[in-house]
Amino acid sequence: MENDPKGLQNLLEFLWDYIRDLARTQIGEKVYRDWMPFIGTLFLFVFVSNWGGALIPWRLIKLPSGELGAPTADINTTIALALLVSLSYFYAGLSNKGWRYFEYYVHPTPIMLPFKILEDFTKPLSLSFRLFGNILADELVVGVLVFLVPLVLPIPVMFLGLFTSAIQALIFATLAAYYIGEAVEEHH
């Protein structure tokens, strides 16, 4: 009797291996295991949120106090996720290096200090706006096409939306892991 994985188990093992490899590659062999749950949770949350918006054109459902949509098509959600990533890479750097983490800001020369501080503000902004803009644009395009050509054209665009939604989840998780890896790496 064989115990070959099938169906859902295959999918879950593939996701586990994928997230482990992503974390190992971006964060490094030394501490990647500590960050796998965080990176995996980010990836899955963004992936499921994006696909929820790509599979169903929620924007077409009007509510008295607004409209429905993918959670990641809301700027508040993407900013919250990006701020979590920012707090995580500060925590990673401080817990791994202690106060030596702040040497990064003046490495290789103190002239870099204002640029590195500016970089710490632009990282979460770029993470949040990239995810928000791409998912919102996909939802709006599908919503407009459903009104113009109800059954013919929206279907291929929805499949394209599934693909881009998956890519956006991958990019978000990869950049989060990269930022954490950057915070824990030793400068030589």
MOLINHU-V731484 format. One record per pair of residues at least 12 apart in sequence whose C-alpha atoms are under 7 Angstrom apart, sorted by sequence separation. I is the first residue (numbers start at 1). J is the second residue. D is the distance in whole Angstrom. If there is no record, write none. Layout:
{{I & J & D} {I & J & D}}
This chain:
{{142 & 154 & 6} {23 & 36 & 6} {142 & 157 & 7} {20 & 36 & 6} {53 & 69 & 6} {142 & 158 & 7} {19 & 36 & 7} {53 & 70 & 4} {52 & 70 & 6} {50 & 70 & 6} {19 & 40 & 6} {49 & 70 & 6} {49 & 71 & 6} {50 & 72 & 6} {49 & 72 & 6} {138 & 161 & 6} {46 & 72 & 7} {135 & 165 & 7} {131 & 168 & 6} {86 & 124 & 6} {83 & 124 & 6} {82 & 124 & 5} {82 & 127 & 6} {127 & 172 & 7} {82 & 128 & 6} {79 & 128 & 5} {78 & 128 & 5} {78 & 131 & 7} {78 & 132 & 6} {75 & 132 & 6} {74 & 132 & 6} {72 & 131 & 7} {73 & 132 & 5} {72 & 132 & 6} {73 & 135 & 5} {72 & 135 & 7} {73 & 136 & 5} {57 & 139 & 7} {60 & 143 & 6} {59 & 143 & 6} {50 & 135 & 7} {54 & 139 & 7} {57 & 142 & 7} {53 & 139 & 7} {57 & 143 & 6} {92 & 180 & 6} {96 & 184 & 6} {89 & 179 & 6} {93 & 183 & 5} {85 & 176 & 6} {89 & 180 & 4} {92 & 183 & 6} {93 & 184 & 5} {88 & 180 & 7} {92 & 184 & 6} {90 & 183 & 7} {89 & 183 & 6} {55 & 158 & 7} {54 & 158 & 6} {54 & 161 & 5} {54 & 162 & 6} {51 & 162 & 6} {51 & 165 & 6} {50 & 165 & 5} {47 & 165 & 7} {47 & 166 & 6} {47 & 169 & 5} {46 & 169 & 5} {43 & 169 & 5} {43 & 170 & 7} {43 & 173 & 5} {42 & 173 & 6} {39 & 173 & 6} {39 & 177 & 7} {27 & 177 & 6} {26 & 177 & 5} {27 & 178 & 6} {22 & 174 & 7} {26 & 178 & 5} {27 & 180 & 6} {28 & 181 & 6} {23 & 177 & 6} {27 & 181 & 4} {26 & 181 & 6}}
